[in-house]
Amino acid sequence: MADVLTASKSEQAYAWIRARIASHAFGPGFRLVLGTIADELRMSVVPVREAIRRLEAEGLVTFERNVGARVTLVDESEYAHTMQTLGLVEGAATSLSAPFLDAAALDRALEVNDRMTRLLDNFDAHRFTELNRQFHSVLYEPCPNPHILDLVQRGWARLSGIRESTFAFVPGRAGHSVEEHIQIVELIRTGADPLEIELAARNHRWRTRDAFLAALHPETP
């Protein structure tokens, strides 16, 4: 019973901290003091520590020696350049993959997108991000150009090193993202012009970039 209670409190602490990171009440670099959070939530530090470890695994929290846990700092320039490049190469890869994506593959992509949509009401940013990768993987993996495909995969890997889950930081972007997924799949299914498919995939990536960067500077008009 004690383990169940601890797990429940850990989930509460996780949701509480994550919500404050998402709302920017706890901005990049904010120090997360276990005792203070535990007092605020009227629980011991044990479930708070477990919650912070989970957030660390998601890339939202980092530990610094002699400092403790902090909300992860974001290298804006590295993030912006990575997303810009990924938009270009993933757009090209998706366009080149289109002729090789049959109805079964497109249905599989939409099934993943449906699972993402079901997460919106009880948002789990980490799971949403995993499914987002699966969705895009279906659309770009058949790319016949191995060099472009390698660049896409490198971009995704680099992005993970910067921020595990963009959607944890800007959860409002998630709803727009799943809608844009449907539009991209429809363009492929109806045999749209390759350039139209490429631009749709590229702009989809860049809109996520813009939303994330705007969230870092909410005071900027």
The 8 nearest C-alpha neighbors of each residue, nearest first, counted from 0:
[[1, 3, 2, 4, 5, 6, 7, 8],
 [0, 2, 4, 3, 5, 6, 7, 8],
 [1, 3, 5, 0, 4, 6, 7, 8],
 [4, 2, 6, 0, 1, 5, 7, 8],
 [5, 3, 7, 1, 6, 2, 8, 0],
 [4, 6, 2, 8, 7, 3, 46, 9],
 [7, 5, 9, 3, 4, 8, 2, 10],
 [6, 8, 4, 10, 5, 9, 3, 11],
 [9, 7, 11, 5, 10, 6, 46, 12],
 [8, 10, 46, 6, 12, 50, 11, 7],
 [9, 11, 13, 7, 8, 12, 14, 6],
 [12, 10, 8, 14, 9, 13, 15, 7],
 [11, 13, 15, 9, 10, 14, 47, 50],
 [12, 14, 50, 10, 16, 11, 15, 17],
 [13, 15, 17, 11, 12, 16, 18, 10],
 [16, 14, 12, 18, 13, 17, 11, 19],
 [17, 15, 19, 13, 18, 14, 12, 20],
 [16, 18, 20, 14, 19, 15, 13, 21],
 [19, 17, 21, 15, 16, 20, 14, 22],
 [20, 18, 24, 22, 16, 21, 17, 25],
 [19, 21, 25, 23, 17, 18, 22, 24],
 [20, 22, 168, 18, 19, 23, 167, 17],
 [21, 23, 19, 20, 24, 18, 25, 168],
 [24, 22, 26, 20, 25, 21, 19, 168],
 [23, 25, 19, 22, 26, 20, 21, 18],
 [26, 24, 20, 23, 19, 29, 27, 70],
 [25, 27, 23, 29, 24, 28, 20, 70],
 [28, 26, 72, 70, 71, 29, 25, 73],
 [27, 29, 70, 69, 72, 71, 26, 30],
 [30, 28, 70, 69, 26, 27, 25, 31],
 [29, 31, 69, 68, 32, 28, 70, 67],
 [32, 30, 68, 69, 33, 29, 70, 67],
 [31, 33, 35, 34, 30, 36, 68, 67],
 [34, 32, 36, 35, 44, 37, 31, 47],
 [33, 35, 37, 36, 32, 44, 38, 43],
 [34, 36, 38, 32, 37, 33, 39, 31],
 [35, 37, 39, 33, 38, 34, 40, 32],
 [36, 38, 34, 42, 40, 44, 39, 35],
 [39, 37, 41, 35, 36, 40, 34, 42],
 [38, 40, 36, 37, 41, 35, 42, 34],
 [39, 41, 37, 38, 42, 36, 12, 11],
 [42, 40, 38, 39, 37, 43, 36, 44],
 [41, 43, 37, 40, 38, 44, 8, 46],
 [42, 44, 45, 37, 46, 41, 47, 38],
 [43, 45, 47, 37, 46, 33, 48, 34],
 [44, 46, 48, 47, 43, 49, 5, 9],
 [47, 45, 9, 49, 48, 44, 8, 5],
 [48, 46, 50, 44, 49, 45, 12, 9],
 [47, 49, 51, 45, 46, 50, 44, 52],
 [50, 48, 46, 52, 47, 51, 9, 53],
 [51, 49, 13, 47, 53, 9, 48, 52],
 [50, 52, 54, 48, 53, 49, 55, 47],
 [53, 51, 55, 49, 54, 50, 48, 56],
 [52, 54, 56, 50, 51, 55, 49, 57],
 [55, 53, 51, 57, 56, 52, 59, 60],
 [54, 56, 60, 52, 58, 57, 53, 59],
 [57, 55, 53, 54, 58, 52, 59, 60],
 [58, 56, 54, 55, 163, 59, 125, 53],
 [59, 57, 163, 55, 56, 60, 162, 54],
 [58, 60, 71, 54, 57, 55, 70, 61],
 [61, 59, 55, 70, 71, 69, 54, 58],
 [62, 60, 71, 69, 68, 55, 70, 63],
 [63, 61, 68, 67, 69, 64, 60, 66],
 [64, 62, 67, 66, 65, 68, 61, 69],
 [63, 65, 66, 67, 62, 68, 61, 69],
 [66, 64, 67, 63, 62, 68, 69, 30],
 [67, 65, 63, 64, 68, 62, 30, 69],
 [68, 66, 62, 63, 65, 64, 69, 30],
 [67, 69, 62, 31, 61, 30, 60, 63],
 [68, 70, 30, 29, 28, 31, 61, 60],
 [69, 71, 60, 28, 27, 29, 59, 61],
 [72, 70, 60, 59, 61, 27, 28, 69],
 [71, 73, 27, 28, 70, 74, 69, 61],
 [72, 74, 75, 71, 161, 27, 162, 78],
 [73, 75, 77, 76, 78, 72, 161, 79],
 [76, 74, 78, 77, 73, 79, 212, 80],
 [75, 77, 79, 78, 74, 80, 81, 73],
 [76, 78, 80, 74, 75, 79, 81, 161],
 [77, 79, 75, 81, 76, 80, 82, 74],
 [80, 78, 76, 82, 81, 77, 75, 83],
 [81, 79, 83, 77, 82, 78, 76, 84],
 [82, 80, 78, 84, 83, 79, 85, 77],
 [83, 81, 85, 79, 84, 80, 86, 78],
 [82, 84, 80, 86, 81, 85, 79, 205],
 [85, 83, 87, 81, 86, 82, 80, 88],
 [86, 84, 82, 88, 87, 154, 83, 89],
 [85, 87, 201, 204, 83, 89, 84, 90],
 [86, 88, 84, 90, 85, 89, 201, 91],
 [87, 89, 91, 85, 90, 86, 151, 92],
 [90, 88, 92, 91, 86, 85, 151, 87],
 [91, 89, 197, 201, 200, 93, 87, 88],
 [90, 92, 88, 94, 89, 197, 93, 95],
 [91, 93, 89, 95, 139, 142, 94, 90],
 [94, 92, 139, 96, 90, 95, 91, 138],
 [93, 95, 197, 91, 97, 193, 96, 92],
 [94, 96, 92, 93, 142, 97, 91, 143],
 [95, 97, 142, 93, 141, 94, 99, 98],
 [96, 98, 100, 94, 99, 95, 187, 93],
 [99, 97, 100, 96, 95, 101, 187, 94],
 [100, 98, 97, 96, 101, 141, 142, 95],
 [101, 99, 97, 98, 104, 96, 105, 102],
 [100, 102, 104, 103, 99, 105, 98, 188],
 [101, 103, 105, 104, 106, 100, 188, 107],
 [102, 104, 106, 101, 105, 107, 100, 108],
 [105, 103, 107, 101, 106, 102, 100, 108],
 [104, 106, 108, 102, 107, 103, 109, 101],
 [105, 107, 109, 103, 108, 104, 102, 110],
 [108, 106, 104, 110, 105, 109, 103, 111],
 [109, 107, 105, 134, 111, 106, 110, 137],
 [110, 108, 112, 106, 111, 107, 113, 105],
 [109, 111, 113, 107, 112, 108, 106, 114],
 [112, 110, 114, 108, 109, 113, 134, 130],
 [111, 113, 109, 115, 114, 110, 116, 177],
 [114, 112, 116, 110, 115, 111, 109, 117],
 [115, 113, 111, 117, 112, 116, 110, 118],
 [116, 114, 112, 118, 113, 117, 127, 111],
 [115, 117, 113, 118, 114, 119, 112, 177],
 [118, 116, 114, 115, 119, 113, 120, 121],
 [119, 117, 122, 115, 116, 121, 120, 123],
 [118, 120, 122, 116, 117, 121, 115, 174],
 [121, 119, 118, 122, 117, 116, 123, 174],
 [122, 120, 118, 119, 123, 117, 124, 116],
 [121, 123, 119, 118, 120, 124, 127, 170],
 [122, 124, 126, 125, 127, 118, 121, 119],
 [125, 123, 167, 127, 126, 166, 128, 122],
 [124, 126, 128, 127, 123, 164, 129, 57],
 [127, 125, 129, 128, 123, 124, 130, 115],
 [126, 128, 124, 130, 125, 129, 115, 123],
 [129, 127, 131, 125, 126, 130, 164, 124],
 [130, 128, 126, 132, 131, 127, 125, 133],
 [129, 131, 133, 127, 132, 128, 134, 126],
 [132, 130, 128, 134, 133, 129, 127, 135],
 [133, 131, 129, 130, 135, 134, 136, 128],
 [132, 134, 130, 136, 131, 135, 137, 129],
 [135, 133, 131, 108, 132, 136, 137, 111],
 [136, 134, 138, 132, 137, 133, 139, 131],
 [135, 137, 133, 139, 138, 134, 140, 132],
 [136, 138, 135, 134, 139, 140, 108, 133],
 [139, 137, 135, 136, 93, 140, 96, 134],
 [138, 140, 93, 92, 136, 142, 141, 96],
 [139, 141, 142, 136, 137, 138, 148, 96],
 [142, 140, 96, 139, 143, 99, 138, 100],
 [141, 143, 96, 92, 140, 95, 144, 139],
 [144, 142, 141, 145, 96, 95, 148, 92],
 [143, 145, 146, 142, 147, 148, 92, 95],
 [146, 144, 148, 147, 149, 143, 142, 150],
 [147, 145, 149, 148, 144, 150, 151, 143],
 [146, 148, 150, 149, 145, 144, 88, 151],
 [149, 147, 145, 151, 150, 146, 144, 152],
 [148, 150, 146, 152, 147, 151, 145, 153],
 [149, 151, 153, 147, 148, 152, 154, 146],
 [152, 150, 154, 148, 153, 149, 89, 88],
 [151, 153, 149, 155, 154, 150, 156, 148],
 [154, 152, 150, 156, 151, 155, 157, 149],
 [155, 153, 151, 157, 152, 156, 85, 158],
 [154, 156, 158, 152, 157, 153, 159, 151],
 [157, 155, 153, 159, 154, 158, 152, 160],
 [158, 156, 154, 160, 159, 155, 153, 161],
 [157, 159, 155, 161, 160, 156, 154, 162],
 [160, 158, 163, 156, 162, 157, 161, 155],
 [159, 161, 157, 158, 162, 156, 163, 58],
 [162, 160, 158, 159, 78, 157, 163, 73],
 [161, 163, 159, 164, 58, 160, 158, 165],
 [164, 162, 159, 58, 57, 165, 160, 161],
 [165, 163, 166, 167, 162, 128, 125, 124],
 [164, 166, 168, 167, 162, 169, 163, 211],
 [167, 165, 170, 169, 164, 168, 124, 173],
 [168, 166, 124, 164, 165, 170, 169, 21],
 [167, 169, 21, 166, 165, 170, 20, 164],
 [168, 170, 166, 171, 167, 172, 211, 21],
 [171, 169, 166, 172, 167, 173, 168, 21],
 [172, 170, 169, 173, 174, 166, 175, 168],
 [171, 173, 170, 175, 174, 169, 176, 166],
 [174, 172, 176, 171, 175, 170, 166, 177],
 [175, 173, 176, 177, 172, 171, 178, 119],
 [176, 174, 178, 172, 173, 177, 179, 171],
 [175, 177, 173, 179, 174, 178, 172, 180],
 [178, 176, 180, 179, 174, 175, 112, 173],
 [179, 177, 175, 181, 180, 176, 174, 182],
 [178, 180, 182, 176, 181, 177, 175, 183],
 [181, 179, 177, 183, 178, 182, 176, 184],
 [180, 182, 184, 178, 179, 183, 185, 177],
 [181, 183, 179, 185, 180, 184, 186, 178],
 [184, 182, 186, 180, 185, 181, 179, 199],
 [183, 185, 187, 181, 186, 182, 188, 180],
 [184, 186, 188, 182, 187, 183, 189, 181],
 [187, 185, 191, 183, 189, 184, 188, 182],
 [186, 188, 184, 190, 185, 189, 97, 191],
 [189, 187, 185, 186, 190, 184, 105, 102],
 [190, 188, 186, 187, 191, 185, 184, 192],
 [191, 189, 187, 188, 186, 192, 97, 193],
 [190, 192, 186, 189, 187, 193, 195, 196],
 [191, 193, 195, 194, 196, 190, 186, 187],
 [194, 192, 196, 94, 195, 197, 191, 95],
 [193, 195, 197, 196, 192, 198, 94, 191],
 [196, 194, 198, 192, 193, 197, 199, 191],
 [197, 195, 193, 199, 194, 198, 94, 200],
 [198, 196, 90, 194, 94, 200, 195, 91],
 [197, 199, 201, 195, 200, 196, 202, 194],
 [200, 198, 196, 202, 201, 197, 203, 195],
 [201, 199, 90, 203, 197, 198, 202, 196],
 [202, 200, 86, 90, 198, 204, 203, 199],
 [203, 201, 205, 199, 204, 200, 198, 206],
 [202, 204, 200, 206, 201, 205, 199, 207],
 [205, 203, 86, 202, 201, 207, 206, 208],
 [204, 206, 208, 202, 207, 203, 209, 86],
 [207, 205, 209, 208, 203, 204, 202, 210],
 [206, 208, 210, 205, 204, 209, 211, 203],
 [209, 207, 205, 211, 206, 210, 82, 212],
 [208, 210, 206, 212, 207, 211, 213, 205],
 [211, 209, 213, 207, 208, 212, 206, 214],
 [212, 210, 214, 208, 213, 209, 169, 207],
 [211, 213, 215, 209, 214, 210, 208, 216],
 [212, 214, 210, 216, 215, 211, 209, 217],
 [215, 213, 211, 217, 212, 216, 210, 169],
 [216, 214, 212, 213, 217, 211, 23, 26],
 [215, 217, 213, 214, 218, 219, 212, 220],
 [218, 216, 214, 219, 213, 215, 220, 212],
 [217, 219, 216, 220, 213, 215, 214, 212],
 [218, 220, 217, 216, 213, 215, 214, 212],
 [219, 218, 217, 216, 213, 214, 215, 212]]
